[in-house]
Amino acid sequence: MSARPTQGADTAMAEAAAWKIRLNDAPHDRALQTEFAAWRAQDARNDRAWRRMERVWAATGALADNATHHVRPATPATSSTGRPRIAATRRWPRRVAACAMVAAAACVGAFATPDLMVRLQADYYTKTGETRSVSLPDGSSVTLAGHSAIALHYARQERGVTLLAGEAFFNVVHDSQRGFSVTADNVTARDIGTAFDIRITGPHVTVAVREGIVSVARQSTPALHLTAGQQWTLNSTTGQAQRSAVDPEDVGAWRSGQMVLNGVPLSEAVEMLGRYYPGIIVTRGLERDITPVGGIYDLHHPKEALEALCALHGGRLVSLPAGFVLAEAAPKAP
């Protein structure tokens, strides 16, 4: 993926963090250890990420002790037989300690280098929780969502922009002599005088049109036209694409401090809201969660928005030391 060359390493580091939590929570689970060994052997990047995680884990042992001493034990839940579930309560401090250590590891490893690489490529970028409006050389404008970045490729025949990370909303001035295109992963959106939004979340690239017409295509496939009130989402992993209807007023609503979610997978909704949370988010159990979620969330209070999102869908948001949070999926039914 040319726009984000470190994505493979970034993904491996995030997966290593998730494995650290799972293995710490079930150290004697042989099936889990077998699955972990297969993941580690699957790709050299996985093995490097795991060794890196182990080094940072060893360096953050004091954080585990601190978390264990300061976690307040939860009130024991009662089973259907009336007996308290003590075992789950006793494991909780260790679990939170592990998550705190993984959060520190993720902060040092997975989140620093990719951000640096993106910034080196970018002409404009935003920090977490920041939005930024930029006037482009041709009179068009772009607004960047939190934790986003773009690179410009303007030439005599073409006005090109690459979305390196995150989300951006474009108001394009039409020029019959020079086209305007935005590339995100292997998707290219070409403007025909319009206002539109494009974002990268997980394996998905989504283009949504507020005004006018946008032509979208991936690699060598025929282009299709989107009009106002339409969006198109591509899963870059499976190659599946879907066109759907949206309220034009919801396209780019994040610019005014409201995130409108409609049918977004829970894991990606957490990622989108996380662009506005001034800390580090570690996820547990969300990697394969494709539950579609919706709602309107206040970006001025991102932690509360994340808490509401998780609670509405059976999960929870757990506060960890130093501003880290853990987003947990709903427990699986027995």
C-alpha positions as CSV (number, residue, x, y, z in Angstrom):
1,M,0.0,0.0,0.0
2,S,1.9,3.0,-1.3
3,A,0.1,5.7,0.7
4,R,0.9,4.1,4.1
5,P,4.0,2.0,3.8
6,T,4.2,1.1,7.5
7,Q,0.6,-0.2,7.8
8,G,1.8,-3.8,7.9
9,A,4.1,-3.1,10.8
10,D,1.4,-0.9,12.5
11,T,-1.1,-3.7,12.2
12,A,1.3,-6.3,13.5
13,M,2.1,-4.2,16.5
14,A,-1.5,-3.7,17.3
15,E,-2.1,-7.5,17.0
16,A,0.9,-8.2,19.2
17,A,-0.7,-5.9,21.9
18,A,-4.0,-7.8,21.6
19,W,-2.1,-11.2,21.9
20,K,-0.3,-9.9,25.0
21,I,-3.6,-9.2,26.7
22,R,-5.1,-12.6,25.7
23,L,-2.1,-14.6,26.7
24,N,-1.8,-12.8,30.0
25,D,-5.5,-13.4,30.7
26,A,-5.2,-17.2,29.9
27,P,-1.6,-18.2,30.5
28,H,-2.4,-22.0,30.5
29,D,-4.7,-22.2,27.5
30,R,-2.9,-24.5,25.1
31,A,-5.3,-23.9,22.2
32,L,-4.7,-20.2,22.6
33,Q,-0.9,-20.7,22.6
34,T,-1.1,-22.8,19.5
35,E,-3.1,-20.1,17.7
36,F,-0.6,-17.5,18.9
37,A,2.4,-19.6,17.6
38,A,0.7,-19.8,14.2
39,W,0.1,-16.1,14.1
40,R,3.7,-15.4,15.0
41,A,5.0,-17.8,12.3
42,Q,2.7,-16.4,9.7
43,D,4.7,-13.3,8.9
44,A,8.1,-12.0,9.9
45,R,6.6,-8.7,10.8
46,N,4.5,-10.5,13.4
47,D,7.6,-12.0,15.0
48,R,9.4,-8.7,15.0
49,A,6.4,-7.0,16.5
50,W,6.1,-9.6,19.3
51,R,9.8,-9.4,20.2
52,R,9.4,-5.6,20.3
53,M,6.3,-5.9,22.5
54,E,8.2,-8.2,24.9
55,R,11.1,-5.7,25.3
56,V,8.7,-2.9,26.1
57,W,6.7,-5.2,28.4
58,A,9.8,-6.0,30.4
59,A,10.6,-2.3,30.7
60,T,7.1,-1.4,32.0
61,G,6.8,-3.9,34.9
62,A,6.5,-1.1,37.4
63,L,3.3,0.1,35.7
64,A,1.7,-3.3,36.3
65,D,2.4,-3.1,40.0
66,N,1.0,0.5,40.2
67,A,-2.1,-0.5,38.3
68,T,-2.7,-3.6,40.6
69,H,-2.3,-1.5,43.8
70,H,-4.8,1.2,42.6
71,V,-7.5,-0.9,41.0
72,R,-10.7,-1.0,43.1
73,P,-12.1,-4.6,43.2
74,A,-15.4,-4.9,41.4
75,T,-18.4,-6.0,43.3
76,P,-18.7,-9.8,42.8
77,A,-21.3,-10.8,40.3
78,T,-23.8,-13.4,41.4
79,S,-24.5,-16.5,39.3
80,S,-27.8,-18.1,38.6
81,T,-27.2,-20.3,41.7
82,G,-26.7,-17.3,43.9
83,R,-23.0,-17.9,44.4
84,P,-20.6,-15.0,43.8
85,R,-18.3,-15.4,40.8
86,I,-15.1,-14.8,42.8
87,A,-12.7,-16.1,40.2
88,A,-13.5,-13.4,37.6
89,T,-13.2,-10.7,40.2
90,R,-9.8,-11.8,41.3
91,R,-8.5,-11.9,37.7
92,W,-9.6,-8.3,37.0
93,P,-6.6,-6.5,38.7
94,R,-4.2,-8.6,36.7
95,R,-6.1,-8.0,33.5
96,V,-6.1,-4.2,34.0
97,A,-2.4,-4.3,34.8
98,A,-1.7,-6.2,31.7
99,C,-3.8,-3.8,29.6
100,A,-2.0,-0.8,31.2
101,M,1.4,-2.4,30.2
102,V,0.2,-3.1,26.7
103,A,-1.1,0.5,26.4
104,A,2.4,1.8,27.3
105,A,4.0,-0.6,24.8
106,A,1.6,0.5,22.1
107,C,2.4,4.1,22.8
108,V,6.1,3.5,22.5
109,G,6.0,1.1,19.6
110,A,3.0,1.0,17.4
111,F,1.8,4.6,17.5
112,A,5.1,6.6,17.3
113,T,6.8,5.4,14.2
114,P,3.8,5.3,11.8
115,D,2.8,8.8,12.8
116,L,6.4,10.0,12.1
117,M,6.4,8.3,8.7
118,V,3.0,9.7,7.8
119,R,4.2,13.2,8.8
120,L,7.3,12.9,6.7
121,Q,5.1,12.2,3.6
122,A,2.4,14.7,4.4
123,D,2.0,18.3,3.3
124,Y,-0.8,18.8,5.9
125,Y,-1.7,16.7,9.0
126,T,-3.7,17.0,12.2
127,K,-3.1,15.7,15.7
128,T,-5.5,13.6,17.6
129,G,-8.6,15.8,18.5
130,E,-7.7,18.5,16.0
131,T,-9.5,19.6,12.8
132,R,-7.9,21.8,10.3
133,S,-9.1,23.7,7.2
134,V,-6.6,24.3,4.4
135,S,-7.0,26.4,1.2
136,L,-5.4,24.6,-1.7
137,P,-3.4,26.3,-4.5
138,D,-6.3,26.2,-7.0
139,G,-8.8,27.8,-4.6
140,S,-10.3,24.5,-3.5
141,S,-10.4,23.7,0.2
142,V,-10.0,20.7,2.5
143,T,-10.9,20.1,6.1
144,L,-8.9,17.4,7.9
145,A,-10.5,15.3,10.7
146,G,-8.5,14.4,13.8
147,H,-5.4,12.3,13.3
148,S,-5.4,12.7,9.5
149,A,-2.9,13.5,6.8
150,I,-2.8,14.4,3.1
151,A,-0.1,14.9,0.5
152,L,-0.5,17.2,-2.6
153,H,0.5,16.3,-6.1
154,Y,-0.4,19.3,-8.2
155,A,0.8,19.4,-11.8
156,R,-0.1,21.2,-15.0
157,Q,-2.5,18.5,-16.1
158,E,-3.8,17.2,-12.8
159,R,-4.6,18.3,-9.3
160,G,-3.9,15.2,-7.2
161,V,-4.2,14.6,-3.4
162,T,-3.4,11.4,-1.5
163,L,-5.2,10.7,1.8
164,L,-2.4,9.1,3.9
165,A,-4.5,8.5,7.0
166,G,-7.8,9.4,8.6
167,E,-10.6,11.5,6.9
168,A,-10.9,14.6,4.8
169,F,-13.7,16.7,3.4
170,F,-13.2,18.5,0.1
171,N,-14.8,21.5,-1.5
172,V,-13.5,21.5,-5.0
173,V,-13.4,24.4,-7.5
174,H,-14.1,22.9,-11.0
175,D,-11.4,23.4,-13.6
176,S,-12.1,22.0,-17.1
177,Q,-8.4,22.1,-17.9
178,R,-7.2,20.2,-14.8
179,G,-9.0,17.3,-13.1
180,F,-9.1,16.9,-9.3
181,S,-8.5,13.5,-7.8
182,V,-8.1,12.0,-4.3
183,T,-6.4,8.7,-3.8
184,A,-6.9,6.6,-0.7
185,D,-5.2,3.1,-0.7
186,N,-6.2,1.8,-4.2
187,V,-9.3,3.9,-4.6
188,T,-9.4,7.1,-6.6
189,A,-12.2,9.6,-6.4
190,R,-12.4,12.2,-9.2
191,D,-14.4,15.4,-8.8
192,I,-16.9,16.7,-11.2
193,G,-17.4,20.0,-9.3
194,T,-18.5,19.0,-5.8
195,A,-18.2,18.7,-2.1
196,F,-17.4,15.2,-0.8
197,D,-15.8,13.2,2.1
198,I,-13.3,10.4,2.0
199,R,-12.0,8.3,4.8
200,I,-9.9,5.3,5.7
201,T,-11.0,3.1,8.6
202,G,-9.6,-0.4,9.0
203,P,-9.7,-2.1,5.7
204,H,-12.4,0.2,4.3
205,V,-12.3,3.2,2.1
206,T,-15.5,5.3,2.1
207,V,-16.4,8.1,-0.3
208,A,-19.6,10.1,0.5
209,V,-21.0,13.0,-1.6
210,R,-22.6,16.1,-0.1
211,E,-23.0,18.1,-3.3
212,G,-22.4,17.5,-7.0
213,I,-21.0,14.3,-8.6
214,V,-17.9,12.2,-7.9
215,S,-16.5,9.4,-10.0
216,V,-14.9,6.6,-8.0
217,A,-12.8,3.6,-9.2
218,R,-10.4,1.1,-7.9
219,Q,-7.3,0.1,-9.9
220,S,-8.4,-0.9,-13.4
221,T,-12.2,-1.4,-12.7
222,P,-14.7,0.8,-14.5
223,A,-15.6,4.0,-12.7
224,L,-19.0,4.7,-11.3
225,H,-20.7,8.0,-10.5
226,L,-21.9,9.0,-7.1
227,T,-24.4,11.9,-6.7
228,A,-25.4,13.9,-3.6
229,G,-26.7,11.6,-0.8
230,Q,-24.8,8.6,-2.0
231,Q,-21.7,6.8,-0.5
232,W,-19.5,4.0,-1.7
233,T,-17.5,1.7,0.6
234,L,-14.7,-0.6,-0.5
235,N,-13.3,-3.4,1.6
236,S,-9.7,-3.4,0.4
237,T,-9.1,-6.9,1.9
238,T,-12.0,-8.7,0.2
239,G,-12.5,-6.4,-2.8
240,Q,-16.2,-6.1,-2.0
241,A,-17.8,-2.7,-2.6
242,Q,-21.2,-1.4,-1.6
243,R,-23.2,1.7,-2.6
244,S,-25.7,3.1,-0.1
245,A,-27.8,6.2,0.6
246,V,-26.9,8.8,3.2
247,D,-28.4,12.1,4.3
248,P,-26.3,14.8,2.5
249,E,-26.4,16.9,5.7
250,D,-24.6,14.1,7.5
251,V,-21.7,14.0,5.1
252,G,-18.8,15.8,6.8
253,A,-20.9,16.6,9.9
254,W,-17.8,16.0,12.1
255,R,-16.6,19.4,11.0
256,S,-19.1,21.0,13.3
257,G,-18.3,18.6,16.2
258,Q,-20.8,15.8,15.6
259,M,-19.9,12.3,14.4
260,V,-22.9,10.7,12.6
261,L,-22.5,6.9,12.3
262,N,-24.8,4.8,10.2
263,G,-24.1,1.1,9.7
264,V,-20.4,1.4,10.6
265,P,-18.7,-1.7,12.1
266,L,-18.2,-1.3,15.8
267,S,-14.5,-1.7,15.6
268,E,-14.2,1.1,13.0
269,A,-16.6,3.3,15.0
270,V,-14.2,3.1,17.9
271,E,-11.3,4.0,15.6
272,M,-13.2,7.0,14.2
273,L,-14.1,8.4,17.6
274,G,-10.6,7.6,18.8
275,R,-9.2,10.2,16.5
276,Y,-10.6,12.8,18.9
277,Y,-9.6,11.2,22.2
278,P,-6.4,12.8,23.5
279,G,-4.9,9.5,24.7
280,I,-4.2,5.9,23.6
281,I,-7.0,3.4,23.0
282,V,-6.3,-0.3,23.2
283,T,-9.1,-2.6,21.9
284,R,-10.0,-6.1,23.2
285,G,-12.3,-8.4,21.2
286,L,-13.2,-5.8,18.6
287,E,-10.9,-7.1,15.8
288,R,-13.6,-9.3,14.3
289,D,-16.6,-7.4,15.5
290,I,-18.6,-6.3,12.4
291,T,-21.7,-5.3,14.4
292,P,-23.2,-2.3,12.5
293,V,-23.7,0.7,14.8
294,G,-25.3,4.1,14.4
295,G,-26.0,7.3,16.3
296,I,-24.8,10.8,16.7
297,Y,-21.8,11.4,19.0
298,D,-20.4,14.6,20.5
299,L,-16.8,15.0,19.4
300,H,-16.2,17.7,22.1
301,H,-16.5,14.9,24.7
302,P,-14.9,11.9,23.0
303,K,-14.4,9.8,26.1
304,E,-18.1,10.0,27.0
305,A,-18.9,9.3,23.3
306,L,-16.8,6.2,23.4
307,E,-18.3,5.1,26.7
308,A,-21.8,5.5,25.2
309,L,-20.9,3.7,22.0
310,C,-19.5,0.7,23.9
311,A,-22.3,0.5,26.4
312,L,-25.0,0.7,23.7
313,H,-23.6,-2.4,22.1
314,G,-22.9,-4.5,25.2
315,G,-19.2,-3.6,25.6
316,R,-17.5,-1.2,28.0
317,L,-14.7,1.4,28.1
318,V,-12.2,0.8,30.9
319,S,-10.0,3.7,32.2
320,L,-6.3,2.8,32.6
321,P,-3.4,4.8,34.0
322,A,-2.0,7.9,32.3
323,G,-5.0,8.5,30.1
324,F,-5.1,5.2,28.4
325,V,-8.4,3.4,27.8
326,L,-9.4,-0.1,26.9
327,A,-12.4,-0.6,24.6
328,E,-13.8,-4.1,25.2
329,A,-16.4,-5.9,23.1
330,A,-19.5,-7.6,24.6
331,P,-18.7,-11.0,26.1
332,K,-19.6,-13.9,23.8
333,A,-22.7,-15.9,24.7
334,P,-21.8,-19.4,26.1
